[in-house]
Amino acid sequence: MPQETQVGGEFVVSLRVGYPIQAAMDTDDVADTLNYAQLFQLVKQQMEIPSKLIEHVAGRIVKAIQQQFPQVSSVHLRITKTNPPMGADCKGAGVEVNIEY
């Protein structure tokens, strides 16, 4: 809605990423795992870009993860807009994306 573009909204993002974990389990070397701080920054950056649809934001996040972390084998992403302006008493409305590579 037009007012949402001006005032923004609050969102809850849940992200689960699958990747080959065996090397990290064997080596205890940080180079063999995903950098969670980088994943967080990626999601944060995408969430800061104004968009009309949270589906579009979800698509951008998935594409960015694919590009930055090619070793990823799955992405499970949920974006929920809390208190959406739709005249219903609910905890939120959102989208969920589950992709296996």
A tleap script that builds the chain and sets N, CA, C and O, in Angstrom:
source leaprc.protein.ff14SB
mol = sequence {
  NMET PRO GLN GLU THR GLN VAL GLY GLY GLU
  PHE VAL VAL SER LEU ARG VAL GLY TYR PRO
  ILE GLN ALA ALA MET ASP THR ASP ASP VAL
  ALA ASP THR LEU ASN TYR ALA GLN LEU PHE
  GLN LEU VAL LYS GLN GLN MET GLU ILE PRO
  SER LYS LEU ILE GLU HIE VAL ALA GLY ARG
  ILE VAL LYS ALA ILE GLN GLN GLN PHE PRO
  GLN VAL SER SER VAL HIE LEU ARG ILE THR
  LYS THR ASN PRO PRO MET GLY ALA ASP CYS
  LYS GLY ALA GLY VAL GLU VAL ASN ILE GLU
  CTYR
}
set mol.1.N position { 0.837 -1.171 0.000 }
set mol.1.CA position { 0.000 0.000 0.000 }
set mol.1.C position { 0.892 1.247 0.000 }
set mol.1.O position { 2.019 1.192 0.491 }
set mol.2.N position { 0.408 2.363 -0.539 }
set mol.2.CA position { 1.245 3.566 -0.658 }
set mol.2.C position { 1.852 4.050 0.655 }
set mol.2.O position { 3.014 4.454 0.680 }
set mol.3.N position { 1.091 4.016 1.743 }
set mol.3.CA position { 1.639 4.495 3.011 }
set mol.3.C position { 2.763 3.599 3.513 }
set mol.3.O position { 3.652 4.063 4.227 }
set mol.4.N position { 2.733 2.332 3.151 }
set mol.4.CA position { 3.802 1.421 3.581 }
set mol.4.C position { 5.137 1.813 2.957 }
set mol.4.O position { 6.186 1.650 3.580 }
set mol.5.N position { 5.103 2.325 1.736 }
set mol.5.CA position { 6.327 2.749 1.076 }
set mol.5.C position { 6.971 3.897 1.838 }
set mol.5.O position { 8.196 3.995 1.901 }
set mol.6.N position { 6.158 4.756 2.410 }
set mol.6.CA position { 6.679 5.915 3.134 }
set mol.6.C position { 7.135 5.567 4.544 }
set mol.6.O position { 8.210 5.992 4.967 }
set mol.7.N position { 6.337 4.804 5.272 }
set mol.7.CA position { 6.656 4.543 6.678 }
set mol.7.C position { 7.393 3.232 6.902 }
set mol.7.O position { 7.953 3.019 7.978 }
set mol.8.N position { 7.405 2.356 5.916 }
set mol.8.CA position { 8.065 1.071 6.070 }
set mol.8.C position { 7.246 0.098 6.890 }
set mol.8.O position { 6.058 0.318 7.124 }
set mol.9.N position { 7.865 -0.955 7.317 }
set mol.9.CA position { 7.179 -1.969 8.094 }
set mol.9.C position { 8.182 -2.786 8.889 }
set mol.9.O position { 9.395 -2.643 8.734 }
set mol.10.N position { 7.651 -3.633 9.732 }
set mol.10.CA position { 8.503 -4.526 10.513 }
set mol.10.C position { 8.356 -5.935 9.973 }
set mol.10.O position { 7.259 -6.386 9.646 }
set mol.11.N position { 9.487 -6.619 9.887 }
set mol.11.CA position { 9.525 -7.953 9.312 }
set mol.11.C position { 10.308 -8.887 10.221 }
set mol.11.O position { 11.223 -8.471 10.932 }
set mol.12.N position { 9.932 -10.146 10.181 }
set mol.12.CA position { 10.691 -11.204 10.832 }
set mol.12.C position { 11.191 -12.118 9.714 }
set mol.12.O position { 10.414 -12.583 8.880 }
set mol.13.N position { 12.495 -12.366 9.711 }
set mol.13.CA position { 13.101 -13.206 8.679 }
set mol.13.C position { 13.694 -14.440 9.345 }
set mol.13.O position { 14.434 -14.341 10.325 }
set mol.14.N position { 13.359 -15.593 8.801 }
set mol.14.CA position { 13.927 -16.853 9.266 }
set mol.14.C position { 14.639 -17.498 8.087 }
set mol.14.O position { 14.059 -17.646 7.011 }
set mol.15.N position { 15.890 -17.881 8.286 }
set mol.15.CA position { 16.687 -18.452 7.197 }
set mol.15.C position { 17.382 -19.716 7.677 }
set mol.15.O position { 18.039 -19.726 8.717 }
set mol.16.N position { 17.226 -20.771 6.907 }
set mol.16.CA position { 17.955 -22.025 7.113 }
set mol.16.C position { 18.663 -22.341 5.814 }
set mol.16.O position { 18.046 -22.346 4.748 }
set mol.17.N position { 19.955 -22.605 5.899 }
set mol.17.CA position { 20.753 -22.873 4.705 }
set mol.17.C position { 21.453 -24.217 4.874 }
set mol.17.O position { 22.100 -24.472 5.889 }
set mol.18.N position { 21.312 -25.070 3.864 }
set mol.18.CA position { 22.013 -26.349 3.863 }
set mol.18.C position { 23.314 -26.235 3.087 }
set mol.18.O position { 23.378 -25.553 2.064 }
set mol.19.N position { 24.333 -26.895 3.567 }
set mol.19.CA position { 25.618 -26.902 2.881 }
set mol.19.C position { 26.383 -28.148 3.315 }
set mol.19.O position { 26.039 -28.758 4.327 }
set mol.20.N position { 27.416 -28.535 2.565 }
set mol.20.CA position { 28.198 -29.720 2.949 }
set mol.20.C position { 28.938 -29.455 4.268 }
set mol.20.O position { 29.908 -28.698 4.303 }
set mol.21.N position { 28.482 -30.069 5.314 }
set mol.21.CA position { 28.985 -29.783 6.656 }
set mol.21.C position { 30.118 -30.727 7.087 }
set mol.21.O position { 30.812 -30.446 8.064 }
set mol.22.N position { 30.307 -31.817 6.384 }
set mol.22.CA position { 31.253 -32.841 6.824 }
set mol.22.C position { 32.663 -32.305 7.033 }
set mol.22.O position { 33.298 -32.638 8.033 }
set mol.23.N position { 33.167 -31.486 6.119 }
set mol.23.CA position { 34.532 -30.972 6.266 }
set mol.23.C position { 34.683 -30.179 7.560 }
set mol.23.O position { 35.670 -30.355 8.274 }
set mol.24.N position { 33.728 -29.312 7.872 }
set mol.24.CA position { 33.800 -28.521 9.106 }
set mol.24.C position { 33.743 -29.423 10.339 }
set mol.24.O position { 34.391 -29.148 11.349 }
set mol.25.N position { 32.972 -30.486 10.248 }
set mol.25.CA position { 32.885 -31.431 11.371 }
set mol.25.C position { 34.214 -32.137 11.595 }
set mol.25.O position { 34.585 -32.435 12.730 }
set mol.26.N position { 34.927 -32.402 10.506 }
set mol.26.CA position { 36.195 -33.121 10.603 }
set mol.26.C position { 37.373 -32.224 10.971 }
set mol.26.O position { 38.247 -32.632 11.736 }
set mol.27.N position { 37.402 -30.993 10.425 }
set mol.27.CA position { 38.607 -30.163 10.542 }
set mol.27.C position { 38.585 -29.133 11.658 }
set mol.27.O position { 39.644 -28.720 12.129 }
set mol.28.N position { 37.406 -28.709 12.092 }
set mol.28.CA position { 37.294 -27.616 13.068 }
set mol.28.C position { 37.916 -26.332 12.516 }
set mol.28.O position { 38.411 -25.496 13.271 }
set mol.29.N position { 37.882 -26.187 11.183 }
set mol.29.CA position { 38.454 -25.024 10.503 }
set mol.29.C position { 37.324 -24.138 9.993 }
set mol.29.O position { 36.439 -24.594 9.269 }
set mol.30.N position { 37.367 -22.881 10.375 }
set mol.30.CA position { 36.318 -21.941 9.994 }
set mol.30.C position { 36.210 -21.788 8.470 }
set mol.30.O position { 35.149 -21.423 7.964 }
set mol.31.N position { 37.263 -22.055 7.759 }
set mol.31.CA position { 37.233 -21.961 6.293 }
set mol.31.C position { 36.338 -23.033 5.673 }
set mol.31.O position { 35.953 -22.920 4.510 }
set mol.32.N position { 36.008 -24.065 6.436 }
set mol.32.CA position { 35.189 -25.161 5.922 }
set mol.32.C position { 33.706 -25.010 6.235 }
set mol.32.O position { 32.939 -25.956 6.058 }
set mol.33.N position { 33.296 -23.843 6.693 }
set mol.33.CA position { 31.890 -23.623 7.000 }
set mol.33.C position { 31.406 -22.353 6.310 }
set mol.33.O position { 32.186 -21.666 5.648 }
set mol.34.N position { 30.122 -22.040 6.463 }
set mol.34.CA position { 29.578 -20.792 5.936 }
set mol.34.C position { 29.824 -19.679 6.946 }
set mol.34.O position { 29.835 -19.913 8.154 }
set mol.35.N position { 30.017 -18.486 6.445 }
set mol.35.CA position { 30.204 -17.339 7.312 }
set mol.35.C position { 28.822 -16.781 7.653 }
set mol.35.O position { 28.188 -16.129 6.823 }
set mol.36.N position { 28.365 -17.038 8.864 }
set mol.36.CA position { 27.016 -16.629 9.272 }
set mol.36.C position { 26.870 -15.118 9.295 }
set mol.36.O position { 25.792 -14.594 9.016 }
set mol.37.N position { 27.947 -14.413 9.626 }
set mol.37.CA position { 27.893 -12.949 9.643 }
set mol.37.C position { 27.667 -12.414 8.229 }
set mol.37.O position { 26.929 -11.447 8.040 }
set mol.38.N position { 28.298 -13.039 7.242 }
set mol.38.CA position { 28.084 -12.622 5.852 }
set mol.38.C position { 26.658 -12.928 5.400 }
set mol.38.O position { 26.050 -12.131 4.686 }
set mol.39.N position { 26.126 -14.072 5.809 }
set mol.39.CA position { 24.732 -14.390 5.489 }
set mol.39.C position { 23.791 -13.356 6.095 }
set mol.39.O position { 22.859 -12.899 5.434 }
set mol.40.N position { 24.033 -12.987 7.344 }
set mol.40.CA position { 23.207 -11.982 7.999 }
set mol.40.C position { 23.267 -10.657 7.247 }
set mol.40.O position { 22.232 -10.041 6.994 }
set mol.41.N position { 24.475 -10.213 6.886 }
set mol.41.CA position { 24.629 -8.944 6.174 }
set mol.41.C position { 23.934 -8.982 4.816 }
set mol.41.O position { 23.333 -7.991 4.399 }
set mol.42.N position { 24.011 -10.105 4.134 }
set mol.42.CA position { 23.340 -10.264 2.847 }
set mol.42.C position { 21.833 -10.082 2.995 }
set mol.42.O position { 21.213 -9.344 2.230 }
set mol.43.N position { 21.251 -10.752 3.977 }
set mol.43.CA position { 19.802 -10.635 4.217 }
set mol.43.C position { 19.458 -9.204 4.623 }
set mol.43.O position { 18.483 -8.640 4.127 }
set mol.44.N position { 20.233 -8.625 5.499 }
set mol.44.CA position { 19.983 -7.254 5.956 }
set mol.44.C position { 20.004 -6.279 4.781 }
set mol.44.O position { 19.121 -5.429 4.663 }
set mol.45.N position { 20.997 -6.398 3.922 }
set mol.45.CA position { 21.089 -5.500 2.762 }
set mol.45.C position { 19.875 -5.630 1.858 }
set mol.45.O position { 19.329 -4.625 1.402 }
set mol.46.N position { 19.451 -6.854 1.596 }
set mol.46.CA position { 18.294 -7.061 0.725 }
set mol.46.C position { 17.007 -6.547 1.367 }
set mol.46.O position { 16.134 -6.027 0.673 }
set mol.47.N position { 16.886 -6.686 2.673 }
set mol.47.CA position { 15.686 -6.213 3.377 }
set mol.47.C position { 15.624 -4.686 3.405 }
set mol.47.O position { 14.539 -4.121 3.548 }
set mol.48.N position { 16.749 -4.020 3.275 }
set mol.48.CA position { 16.779 -2.554 3.290 }
set mol.48.C position { 16.396 -1.930 1.946 }
set mol.48.O position { 16.157 -0.724 1.875 }
set mol.49.N position { 16.335 -2.723 0.896 }
set mol.49.CA position { 15.964 -2.211 -0.426 }
set mol.49.C position { 14.443 -2.137 -0.503 }
set mol.49.O position { 13.770 -3.155 -0.342 }
set mol.50.N position { 13.885 -0.937 -0.749 }
set mol.50.CA position { 12.421 -0.827 -0.852 }
set mol.50.C position { 11.870 -1.696 -1.980 }
set mol.50.O position { 12.404 -1.712 -3.090 }
set mol.51.N position { 10.803 -2.409 -1.677 }
set mol.51.CA position { 10.159 -3.282 -2.650 }
set mol.51.C position { 8.668 -3.269 -2.405 }
set mol.51.O position { 8.215 -3.031 -1.285 }
set mol.52.N position { 7.907 -3.524 -3.450 }
set mol.52.CA position { 6.456 -3.589 -3.323 }
set mol.52.C position { 5.990 -4.938 -2.788 }
set mol.52.O position { 4.972 -5.021 -2.100 }
set mol.53.N position { 6.729 -5.985 -3.103 }
set mol.53.CA position { 6.314 -7.344 -2.742 }
set mol.53.C position { 7.396 -8.058 -1.933 }
set mol.53.O position { 8.576 -8.005 -2.278 }
set mol.54.N position { 6.983 -8.728 -0.851 }
set mol.54.CA position { 7.971 -9.501 -0.108 }
set mol.54.C position { 8.393 -10.736 -0.902 }
set mol.54.O position { 9.459 -11.297 -0.647 }
set mol.55.N position { 7.582 -11.161 -1.846 }
set mol.55.CA position { 7.984 -12.258 -2.730 }
set mol.55.C position { 9.227 -11.859 -3.527 }
set mol.55.O position { 10.129 -12.668 -3.741 }
set mol.56.N position { 9.255 -10.609 -3.957 }
set mol.56.CA position { 10.398 -10.105 -4.721 }
set mol.56.C position { 11.650 -10.065 -3.844 }
set mol.56.O position { 12.740 -10.437 -4.278 }
set mol.57.N position { 11.475 -9.610 -2.608 }
set mol.57.CA position { 12.593 -9.575 -1.661 }
set mol.57.C position { 13.115 -10.991 -1.433 }
set mol.57.O position { 14.326 -11.211 -1.430 }
set mol.58.N position { 12.219 -11.943 -1.244 }
set mol.58.CA position { 12.621 -13.343 -1.043 }
set mol.58.C position { 13.427 -13.842 -2.240 }
set mol.58.O position { 14.445 -14.513 -2.069 }
set mol.59.N position { 12.980 -13.521 -3.427 }
set mol.59.CA position { 13.706 -13.930 -4.631 }
set mol.59.C position { 15.095 -13.333 -4.689 }
set mol.59.O position { 16.051 -14.012 -5.062 }
set mol.60.N position { 15.212 -12.068 -4.324 }
set mol.60.CA position { 16.532 -11.419 -4.323 }
set mol.60.C position { 17.458 -12.065 -3.297 }
set mol.60.O position { 18.640 -12.276 -3.570 }
set mol.61.N position { 16.923 -12.377 -2.120 }
set mol.61.CA position { 17.749 -13.008 -1.084 }
set mol.61.C position { 18.252 -14.366 -1.560 }
set mol.61.O position { 19.435 -14.675 -1.414 }
set mol.62.N position { 17.366 -15.175 -2.125 }
set mol.62.CA position { 17.763 -16.504 -2.614 }
set mol.62.C position { 18.832 -16.375 -3.697 }
set mol.62.O position { 19.827 -17.098 -3.666 }
set mol.63.N position { 18.645 -15.475 -4.643 }
set mol.63.CA position { 19.636 -15.281 -5.720 }
set mol.63.C position { 20.973 -14.824 -5.164 }
set mol.63.O position { 22.019 -15.296 -5.607 }
set mol.64.N position { 20.955 -13.911 -4.199 }
set mol.64.CA position { 22.195 -13.416 -3.612 }
set mol.64.C position { 22.933 -14.530 -2.867 }
set mol.64.O position { 24.160 -14.613 -2.926 }
set mol.65.N position { 22.186 -15.382 -2.170 }
set mol.65.CA position { 22.818 -16.513 -1.478 }
set mol.65.C position { 23.453 -17.453 -2.495 }
set mol.65.O position { 24.579 -17.908 -2.299 }
set mol.66.N position { 22.738 -17.745 -3.578 }
set mol.66.CA position { 23.273 -18.625 -4.613 }
set mol.66.C position { 24.579 -18.065 -5.189 }
set mol.66.O position { 25.533 -18.807 -5.422 }
set mol.67.N position { 24.609 -16.761 -5.411 }
set mol.67.CA position { 25.798 -16.138 -6.010 }
set mol.67.C position { 26.970 -16.084 -5.042 }
set mol.67.O position { 28.105 -16.372 -5.422 }
set mol.68.N position { 26.702 -15.715 -3.792 }
set mol.68.CA position { 27.788 -15.537 -2.833 }
set mol.68.C position { 28.263 -16.841 -2.198 }
set mol.68.O position { 29.415 -16.947 -1.778 }
set mol.69.N position { 27.375 -17.831 -2.128 }
set mol.69.CA position { 27.700 -19.099 -1.480 }
set mol.69.C position { 27.332 -20.261 -2.403 }
set mol.69.O position { 26.322 -20.925 -2.170 }
set mol.70.N position { 28.117 -20.518 -3.430 }
set mol.70.CA position { 27.766 -21.564 -4.396 }
set mol.70.C position { 27.734 -22.974 -3.812 }
set mol.70.O position { 27.170 -23.877 -4.430 }
set mol.71.N position { 28.324 -23.183 -2.639 }
set mol.71.CA position { 28.329 -24.501 -2.014 }
set mol.71.C position { 27.003 -24.832 -1.333 }
set mol.71.O position { 26.810 -25.959 -0.876 }
set mol.72.N position { 26.092 -23.868 -1.260 }
set mol.72.CA position { 24.803 -24.071 -0.590 }
set mol.72.C position { 23.973 -25.106 -1.347 }
set mol.72.O position { 23.887 -25.073 -2.574 }
set mol.73.N position { 23.363 -26.024 -0.596 }
set mol.73.CA position { 22.558 -27.080 -1.214 }
set mol.73.C position { 21.058 -26.873 -1.031 }
set mol.73.O position { 20.257 -27.496 -1.728 }
set mol.74.N position { 20.669 -25.995 -0.092 }
set mol.74.CA position { 19.249 -25.699 0.105 }
set mol.74.C position { 19.089 -24.357 0.808 }
set mol.74.O position { 19.960 -23.915 1.557 }
set mol.75.N position { 17.952 -23.725 0.544 }
set mol.75.CA position { 17.598 -22.473 1.207 }
set mol.75.C position { 16.147 -22.580 1.646 }
set mol.75.O position { 15.263 -22.867 0.840 }
set mol.76.N position { 15.912 -22.349 2.919 }
set mol.76.CA position { 14.566 -22.304 3.479 }
set mol.76.C position { 14.427 -20.919 4.107 }
set mol.76.O position { 15.050 -20.617 5.125 }
set mol.77.N position { 13.602 -20.090 3.483 }
set mol.77.CA position { 13.483 -18.691 3.860 }
set mol.77.C position { 12.034 -18.356 4.157 }
set mol.77.O position { 11.138 -18.698 3.385 }
set mol.78.N position { 11.809 -17.694 5.265 }
set mol.78.CA position { 10.467 -17.209 5.605 }
set mol.78.C position { 10.582 -15.734 5.949 }
set mol.78.O position { 11.405 -15.342 6.776 }
set mol.79.N position { 9.747 -14.913 5.304 }
set mol.79.CA position { 9.678 -13.488 5.606 }
set mol.79.C position { 8.244 -13.187 6.015 }
set mol.79.O position { 7.307 -13.432 5.256 }
set mol.80.N position { 8.083 -12.656 7.212 }
set mol.80.CA position { 6.760 -12.336 7.730 }
set mol.80.C position { 6.690 -10.849 8.036 }
set mol.80.O position { 7.531 -10.307 8.754 }
set mol.81.N position { 5.683 -10.204 7.486 }
set mol.81.CA position { 5.423 -8.801 7.825 }
set mol.81.C position { 4.522 -8.794 9.049 }
set mol.81.O position { 3.399 -9.298 9.016 }
set mol.82.N position { 5.034 -8.212 10.135 }
set mol.82.CA position { 4.230 -8.151 11.351 }
set mol.82.C position { 3.231 -7.009 11.232 }
set mol.82.O position { 3.539 -5.953 10.679 }
set mol.83.N position { 2.058 -7.230 11.747 }
set mol.83.CA position { 0.995 -6.227 11.746 }
set mol.83.C position { 0.707 -5.655 10.353 }
set mol.83.O position { 0.763 -4.438 10.172 }
set mol.84.N position { 0.403 -6.496 9.376 }
set mol.84.CA position { 0.122 -5.988 8.031 }
set mol.84.C position { -1.198 -5.217 7.999 }
set mol.84.O position { -2.136 -5.560 8.718 }
set mol.85.N position { -1.272 -4.173 7.165 }
set mol.85.CA position { -2.484 -3.353 7.108 }
set mol.85.C position { -3.567 -4.015 6.265 }
set mol.85.O position { -3.818 -3.595 5.136 }
set mol.86.N position { -4.204 -5.036 6.801 }
set mol.86.CA position { -5.213 -5.744 6.015 }
set mol.86.C position { -6.526 -5.921 6.762 }
set mol.86.O position { -7.400 -6.663 6.314 }
set mol.87.N position { -6.672 -5.252 7.886 }
set mol.87.CA position { -7.934 -5.296 8.602 }
set mol.87.C position { -8.203 -6.585 9.352 }
set mol.87.O position { -9.347 -6.863 9.712 }
set mol.88.N position { -7.183 -7.366 9.589 }
set mol.88.CA position { -7.346 -8.624 10.317 }
set mol.88.C position { -6.494 -8.586 11.579 }
set mol.88.O position { -5.430 -7.968 11.605 }
set mol.89.N position { -6.963 -9.240 12.604 }
set mol.89.CA position { -6.199 -9.358 13.832 }
set mol.89.C position { -5.322 -10.602 13.704 }
set mol.89.O position { -5.765 -11.720 13.966 }
set mol.90.N position { -4.060 -10.386 13.292 }
set mol.90.CA position { -3.167 -11.526 13.074 }
set mol.90.C position { -1.744 -11.135 13.462 }
set mol.90.O position { -1.433 -9.956 13.631 }
set mol.91.N position { -0.906 -12.125 13.597 }
set mol.91.CA position { 0.480 -11.890 13.974 }
set mol.91.C position { 1.344 -11.507 12.776 }
set mol.91.O position { 2.466 -11.028 12.944 }
set mol.92.N position { 0.825 -11.717 11.576 }
set mol.92.CA position { 1.602 -11.351 10.408 }
set mol.92.C position { 1.149 -12.078 9.164 }
set mol.92.O position { 0.326 -12.992 9.211 }
set mol.93.N position { 1.704 -11.651 8.061 }
set mol.93.CA position { 1.464 -12.290 6.764 }
set mol.93.C position { 2.805 -12.358 6.051 }
set mol.93.O position { 3.631 -11.455 6.185 }
set mol.94.N position { 3.020 -13.413 5.303 }
set mol.94.CA position { 4.314 -13.532 4.667 }
set mol.94.C position { 4.412 -14.599 3.622 }
set mol.94.O position { 3.416 -15.157 3.161 }
set mol.95.N position { 5.646 -14.868 3.259 }
set mol.95.CA position { 5.951 -15.880 2.254 }
set mol.95.C position { 7.003 -16.835 2.802 }
set mol.95.O position { 7.795 -16.488 3.678 }
set mol.96.N position { 6.985 -18.035 2.266 }
set mol.96.CA position { 7.990 -19.026 2.623 }
set mol.96.C position { 8.484 -19.673 1.344 }
set mol.96.O position { 7.700 -20.083 0.488 }
set mol.97.N position { 9.822 -19.757 1.231 }
set mol.97.CA position { 10.464 -20.330 0.053 }
set mol.97.C position { 11.321 -21.496 0.515 }
set mol.97.O position { 12.121 -21.347 1.438 }
set mol.98.N position { 11.166 -22.647 -0.110 }
set mol.98.CA position { 11.975 -23.824 0.179 }
set mol.98.C position { 12.566 -24.323 -1.121 }
set mol.98.O position { 11.848 -24.800 -2.000 }
set mol.99.N position { 13.888 -24.210 -1.243 }
set mol.99.CA position { 14.571 -24.592 -2.476 }
set mol.99.C position { 15.680 -25.595 -2.160 }
set mol.99.O position { 16.510 -25.373 -1.278 }
set mol.100.N position { 15.670 -26.670 -2.882 }
set mol.100.CA position { 16.734 -27.684 -2.783 }
set mol.100.C position { 17.497 -27.665 -4.113 }
set mol.100.O position { 16.888 -27.618 -5.181 }
set mol.101.N position { 18.821 -27.702 -4.041 }
set mol.101.CA position { 19.637 -27.709 -5.267 }
set mol.101.C position { 20.187 -29.082 -5.508 }
set mol.101.O position { 20.899 -29.298 -6.489 }
savepdb mol mol.pdb
quit
